Amino acid sequence: MNKHITVHDLGLVDYQTALDYQSKLFNQIIDIKLKNRRNNTQIETENHLIFVEHPNVYTLGKSGDINNLLLNKKELIDKKIQFFNTNRGGDITCHGPGQIVCYPILDLDNFFTDIHKYLRFLEETVIRSLKDIGIVSERSQNETGVWIDSDLVFSRKICAMGVKASRWVTMHGLALNVNNDLSFFENIIPCGITNKSVTSISKEIGKNISLNDVKEIIIKHFIEIFSAKLKKRVN
């Protein structure tokens, strides 16, 4: 089993470009697995961790409700916000500059074949990362993602998650609000949840924070939690 991970930092790129990038890596891993099965070989599959920022965009998961988008097509155009239907799980969410989006492209056969455990590991990565920054966060029962004060009336979501897996290969991932403009969430019902709000690291600590610093913290905890090793970085 190969537990080495290549980290890619694409910077600010539009959603379609990032989707094409992760889809290429995702399909390469699946192709190797199919060839191994067909030819009875054991060629190692690779694992990737992609970091991006996106221009303002709303994405809707395959089981999401389009009614959770509160803008029509003309309003999206006027506000210069893109919209995509996606093949990930989850409902609607928002991406924008200042938010860290992380797409793990992993062959879970290299780690463990359990999607529930995989999601909990992603959440734990964020929870530990936020703790390093001085923010106490947690899970919310029956709701994927990472929350602050999850049991209180002013519960707020700081990290959304939605993934896809095929043949135990993952794509899509998590979106951590860092310095992004939270007003864009007012145009949607985030994740279809009506009684809770969203927040960001900068809102919680009262100042902006370096995205690169947060990425390094995420990488550290991701590697620890998945018992992985950093192979190389690609910028």
C-alpha positions, 0 to 999 in steps of 0.5 A: 500500500502506498501512503505517500501523498503529493500536495498540489497548490493551484492558487486561485482557479475557476471551478471548472479548471479545478474539477478537470484537474482533480478528475484527471488524477481521479481517473488515472488512479481508477485506470491503474486499479482496473488494469491491475485487476485485469492483468493481475498486477500490483502497480501502486496507485498515487494519492493527492491533496489539492488546494485551491481558491475559487472565484465566487461560485455556488455548487450543488451536490447531486442530492441537493435542492435547487430551491436552496439557491435564492438567486435566478440566472440573471441575478447570478450573471449580474453578481458575477457568480458562477453556478455548477451542478456537481457529482459530489454528495451534499447540498449547496455551498459557496466558494470564493476568494479567501476560502481554502478548498481542499480536494483529497484524491485518495485511493482508500485501498491504500488506507481503509475502505470506509467512507464514513470513517473517511469523512470523520477523518476529514472532519478531525483534520479540520478540528485539530487544525482549528485548535492550533489556531485557537478555535474550538470546533466540533461535529454536529450530530447527523450533519457532515462538516465542522461547526462551532457551538454546535449545540447552541442556538447560535451554532455556526458552520465553518467548514463544509464537506461533500465527496464522491468515491468510486472504486474506493477512489475519492474526489471533491472534499472540504471548504474551510472558511478563512478570510472569505466574504461571508455575505455570499452565503446570504444568497443560498440556504447553505447545505440546506440548513435553515436554522444555523449560520456560517462563520470563518476563521477571520470572523472568529479570531477578529483578524485575517490569517495567512492562507498558506499558514492554514494550509500547512497546518491542514497538511500536518494534521492530514498526514498525521490522521491518515498515517501518511507521508508527504511525497512532494509538492506541486505548485 
